[in-house]
Amino acid sequence: AGAEFGVPADLLASIAYAETRWEMVDGHQEFEGMAAASGVMALRDARLADGARLAGVSQEAAKSDVQANVRAAAAWLSREADNLGIDRSDLGAWAPVAAAYSGIELQAAQSAYVHGAVYRALNEGVTVRDADGSVRGTIAPRTVAADFEPEESAASLQKSTDYGPAIWRPSPNNSARPSGTTPSMVIAHTCEGSYAGCWGWLANSQSGVSAHYVVNETGSEITQLVRENRKAWHIGASYNSSLNGGTQSDKNGQSSNNFTIGIEHAGYASQSSFNTGMIQASAELSCELSEDYNLPRDQYHFVGHGQLQPYNRTDPGANWPWTDYLNRINTACGSSAPSGEIIIDSNNNLNDTNKGYISVSSNWSSSSHSTDYQTGYWWAQTAAVSDGASFWFYMPTAGTKTIDAWWVAGTNRAPSAPFIMYNASGSTVGSKNVNMQANGGKWNTLGTYSFTAGWNRVMLSRWTTGGYVVIADGVRVR
């Protein structure tokens, strides 16, 4: 499609990644005034109609057929390049074309979309894998500067006063809650689009809609748009407790916005899975909400938009991981792990580093997948080198512990990946080779070993058959 219409193929791929993570979505309307998106390119509104016409395909084909969808997007981008008179040979010059494609009106959100999504994918590179570990697609990293208004600097961004990790991007679309009303329920939504497109629309006075929070695709950024003590306009339904197990029947008939907090999540109700980093970040936010407003952490107080508005909404969708989500909320709020259990994640931000942490060299690369343990994993090529990923854990006294490991399986994974267990003095106490091409997305027992008081470790070695990769995701000590 890129060659046919004179559009850089990697630009098409990076826009598709920013919009849908290369998933052929069947979008649904989430916000009034914003049409549903369709296909891997998230075509909607005039981009769908005009793109289909320019590509010589029907709108239905452009929505449902992946080739027609990409061709329609390429045709639209090509025409926009002509309209803007850009140098097609300069990848950075395509930035205004990408901004136009986004449909975003607010300048700050346009810049976030261009620099933080589309051109970040081009500069950092992307590999997306399916649940079985097979590669769905890649973008090779390169250095390219987007010819576009700079993104807001981290120093210039105002932080939320309600939830510390969030960025404050105020929306005018809010109103007062009824007198004496405090939040008593949290509603989970999907944006039916990208992160920047989502908060950009909700912060736009012309949209007439809002939410309290928006979580990005990986959980690395959260935007707050409306203060928690104010009413955001995120659900159109009057409350009906019969849709929610009879909970809070005293609120029947009133606007659900009166007493709820709305959390939007970048993505689509139709997508097959959700990034664990996003789920974790949302759960941590929900934990704080539950503590601030004394909300029971159950399915009746953390509910889906579609559950309360079933006549025209389905989000967050059939594949939203409700059990995992509620478990993560409880865990974030201090529910203790089984006595003596330590889990070392690949992300040290999620570890209590007084009990356990991971260390890897700069030769290891990070990635993520729907079946990873929390927020991504580390991977490295197999090679005859002493350069393992070390999962360290502290034991106040000597004892026997069972070790489990978690990885993301795939056809390029090492069929005999070596885990080596060391005690606090550095002596080997055991080893286990595992087939990382199978049994991914779950805990796998390596064995039971005797450790000493102090800092012990489990090391995933790269020293095995060449031509594969090893995955350092998580280790559990129990």
N, C-alpha and C positions, 0 to 999 in steps of 0.2 A: 504493500500500500504506500509506503514511503517513497519507493522508487517511482511508482505510477504517478504520484501527485507532487513529487519534488519536495517532500518533507523528510527531514532526517529521521531515520528509523528509530534511533535511540531517543529522540525527542518524543515520538509517539509512545514509545515504551515507558518513558519516565512520566508522561502525563497519565497514562493508564495506571501506572503504579501509584501515583499520587491520588488518583480517583478511586480505584477499586482493588489495589494490590493484585491486579491481573486476574480478577475473578469476573466471570460473566454474570453480572447481577441482574436480577429482576426487581427493579426499584419500585418503591411505593411512595406516595406522597406523605411527607412528614409535616411540612409547613405550608400553610395557605400562601398562595402566590408563588410557590416554587414547585414546578412539575417534577414528576418522578424521573429518575435517571435510569438508563438502560444500557446493558452490555458492558464489556470490559473498558470502554472509553467513557462510560457514564453520560451518554448523549441525552440531552433534554432540551425542551423548548425549541427555539429557532435553530440551535445547532443540530438537533435531530432532523427537523424538517428540511432545512437548507442543505445539510450534509448529505442526506439521502438523495435529494434532487440532484446535487452536483455529482454524486457518485453513480447516479443512474440506477438506484435501487429503491424499493418501496420502503416506507417508514417502518412497516412491520418487520421487514428483513433487517433493517438497520438496528432494530431493537433486539432481535432474537437470534440473528446469525452472526457469529463472531467475525467472519471475514467481511461481511457487509458493514458491520458496526465499525470496524477499524478503517475500512475504506471511506465510509461516510465522514468519520472524524478527520482523516487525512485530507479529504477534499475540502472540508470546511477550513482547516488550518491553512491549506494552500491558498484559498481565496483571501483569507485574512492577511496572509503574507503579502499578497499582491496589493491589497488595499493599503497596507502600511508601508509598502515600498522597501521592505527590508532586504539586506544582502543574504540570500538563502544559503550561501556557503559559510556564513559565520553563525555557528551554533548559538553563541551568546546573543545574537541579534534577534533570535526567535522568542526572547523573553516576553515582549509585549504581546506576541501572538498567543503564547501560553496564558498570559493574564486575561486576554479577551476570551479565550476558551473557557476559563473558569466560571465566567458569569458573575464574578464577585464585583461589587460596586465600591466598597470601601477601600481606599488606597492602602491602608495598613494591612488589611487582610489579603489584598492582591499581592503585596510584597512578600507576605508570609508564605503564600501559595507558591510564588515563583521561586524565591530563594530557599525557603525552608522545606519545600516538598519537591517540586519538579527538578530544580537545578542541584539540590542536595543529592537526589538519586543519581544524577549524571556525574557529579563529582566524587561521591563516595562509592558508587557502584551498588548493584542490587543483585541478590540471588533469592528467588522465591522457590520454595519446595512444597510439594503436595504432602498429604498426610503420610504417604508411604516412603517419603524421602526423595522421590524423584524430582528432578529440577523442572519447574514450570517455566522458568525463564531467567535470563541474566542481563544486566547492563554492566559493561566493563567500566571501571572508574577512569576518569580523566580530569584534567584541570580546565575548567571553562567558567568564565565570569558572565553572569547574566546582565545584559544591558537593560537595567531596570532600576527604579527607585529603590534605594537600600532598605533592607528590613530593619525594623526597630532593634536597637542594641539592647542587650540584656540589662545594661545599667539604666536604660531609660524606661524600662517596663515597671509599672507600679504593681506591687504585690497585694494580694487580697488581705483584708483585715479579718475576714471570717475563717479562711482556711489558708494557712501559711504558704503551702506549696503552689497555690494557684496564682495566675496572673490576672490582675483586675483590668477588664476591658468593658466598661459600663455600657449597658443597653438602656435606651430611653423607654423601652417597652415594658413597663412594670407599674404596679399600683400598690396601694396600701392593703394589707390583710385586714379582715374584719377585726374590730376592736377585741382585744383579749385572745386572739388566735395565734398560736405558735405552731410550727411544723409538727405534724404527727404521722407523716408518711413520706416515703421517697419513691419517685417514679423514674424508672430507667427507660430511656429512649435510644434509638439510633438515628443519626442525623440524615440518613439516606444521601450521604455525600461525604466529601472530604472535611478534615478538621477546619482548615482556614475558611473554606466555603461555608461551613456551619456557623462558626462564631461570627464570621463576617456578615451573614444574613441576619442573625439574631441581634447583632448590634446596630443594624440598619433601621432607622426610624420608619422607613417605608414598609418594612416587613410586617409590623404589627404583631410579632411573636417574639418569644424569648425563652430562656431557661436560666436556671441559676448557674449551672456549670456545664462545660463541654470538656470531655476527655479525648485526647488525640489517639491516633491509631496504635501507638505503642505504649501509651501511659507516661511518656516522657514529659508531657506538658498538659496542664489543665488551665482552662480559662474560666474565670467567674464573671458573669454578666449582670447579675442582679443580687443585691444583698439578701441574705437568708431571711431577714425580718420583713422583707417586702414580697409581694406576690408577683411571680413571673408568669408569663402567659404561654404555658407549655402544653396544656391539655384542654381540648374543647368540650369535654364531656362533663355533665353534672354527675355527682357521685351517686353510685348505686351499690350499696353494701352487699347486695345479693351476688354481685360479680366478684366479691372479695371475701368470701367465707363469713359474711355477716359482720365483718369488722367495722367498727365506728358507724353503726347504723344511725346514730344521732346526727350524722352529717349528710344523710340522704337528701338529694334534691339541690344541694348547693354546689357551686362551682368547685371542682376538684382542685383548682389552683389556690383556693383560699387557704388550704392547710397542708399543702405538699411542697416538697423540694423536687425540682426537675433536674435530672442529670442526663445530658445528651452524650452519646458516644459516636465518634467518627466511624462510619461504615454503614452497613445495610442490614435490614431485617432478613434478607434472603441469603446472606453469605453463609458459607458452610462452617466457619469457625471464627473465633475471635482471639486476637493476640493476648497471650497470658499477661503481658505487661500492662495492657489496658485494663484487663479485668482486675489485676492486683491494685493498680492505682485507683480505680473506681472503688474497690472494696475498702481501701484505706480512707478515702474520703467518706464513704458511707459509714465506716466505723466511727469517725469523728462526729458525724451527724447523729448517729445513734446515741453516742455519749452525751452530746450537747443537749439533745431534746428527749432523752430517756426513751428512745424508740426500741421496742423489742426487735431483735435481729431475726426476723422470720419472714415467710413468704407473703404475709398479710400487711406488713409494714414496709417492705421493699418489693415493689410490684412493677409489672410491665405496663407500658402505655396501652398496648393492645388489649390487655386484660380489662382495663377500666373503660376503654373506648373501642369495643370489639366490632362495631358496625362499620368502621372505616380505617382502623389502624391495626397493624400486626406487630409493631416493634416492641421489644428489641429482637423478636424473631424466635422461630422454633429451635434454633441452635444456640441461643444464649445459655451459657452454662450455669443455670440457677443454683444447683447444688454446690458446685465449686465456688460460685460467687458468695453465697451465704456462708460457706465454710471459711472463706478468706476474710469476710467481714468479722466473723467471730475470732479468727486467729489474730487479725490486726488489733482487735480489742482486748487481747490478752488471754484468750483461751489457751491453756497450757498444753503443750505437747505431752505425750505419754512420759511418765517419770523417767528421767535419765536420757531421754532422746534428744539428739542434736541433728539438725538438718543444715548442711552447708550448701548454700545456693551458689550458682555461678556469678551472681550479682551480689557483691559485698554490701550494697546498700540494704539488702534484705537479711543480712546476717547479723547476729549479735557477735561482734568480732572478739568479745571477751570469751566466747565459747567456741567459735569456729569461723574460719574464713578460707577463701581460695586465693592462691597465688599462681599467676602464669606469666611467662615472658612476653615480650613484644612480638614474638613469632606466632603467637596465637591470635586468631581473629574472632570477632563476635558476630553472632547471627541470631535469628529467632525463628520459631516455627510454632504452629498451633499445638503441637504435642510436647513442647519443652516444659520444664518443670515450673518456672516462675516467669522470669523476664528475659528469656534468651539463653544462650549457651556460648561456650568457647569451642573452637575447632582448630585443628592443625593437621598438616600433612604428615603421614607416617614417614619416618626416616630413622637411620641409625645414629641418633643423637640423644644426649642426656638433657632433655628439655621437656619434662613432664608438667602436667597441671597438678598442683598439690592442694588437696583438701585437708586443712589443718583442723584439729579439734583438741580441746583441753579436757583432761581428766584429773580431778583433784586427788584421786587415789587409783592405784592399779586395779584392773578388772578385765573381764571378758566381755567383748561387745560383738554384736552382729552388724555387719556392714552391708548396706544396700546401695546400688547406684542407679541413676536415671540417665537415659540418653534419648536422643531423637534418631530413630532408625532410618536407614536409606541404603540404596544399592552401592553407593560409593564409600560406605563406612567399612572400617577394618573388620574382617571376619574373625580376627583373633587379637582384640585390643587388651593389652596387659594392665591390670590394676595391681599395684604393689603396696602392701601395708607395712608401715614402719612404726616402731614404738618411739617413745620420747628420747631415747638415746641414739636413734637413727638406725637401729638394727632391724632387719627385715623379719617380720613375724608371719608373713604369708603372701600369697599372690593368687590371682585368678584371671584367666583370659576369657573374654566374652565376645560373642558375635554381635557386633553393633548393627548388622544388617537386619536384625530381628529384635522383637521384644521392646520396641521403643515406646515412649510415652507412659512408662510405669516403673515402679520400683522393682529391681532385680537383685536378689540376694547373692552376694559374693562369697560369704562364709562367715564363720565366727572365729575370732582371734583374741589373743591375750595382749593387752596393752599396759603400759606403765604410766605412772603419775607424770603429768606434764603435757607438753604439746606433742601429740601423735599426729600421724598423717596417712592419708590414702592418696597415692600418686597414680594418675593415669599416664602411662608412658607412651611415647611416640615410636618407641623402638620395636617395630614389628614389620610384617610384610609391607613392602613399598607399594605405592600407587593407590593408597586409600587415605581416608581422614579418620581421626578419632574425635569423639565428642565429649567434652567436659561440661556436664549440665548440673548434676546434683549428687550429693552423697548423704546418706542417712546413717547415723550411728545409734544403735539401740541395744 
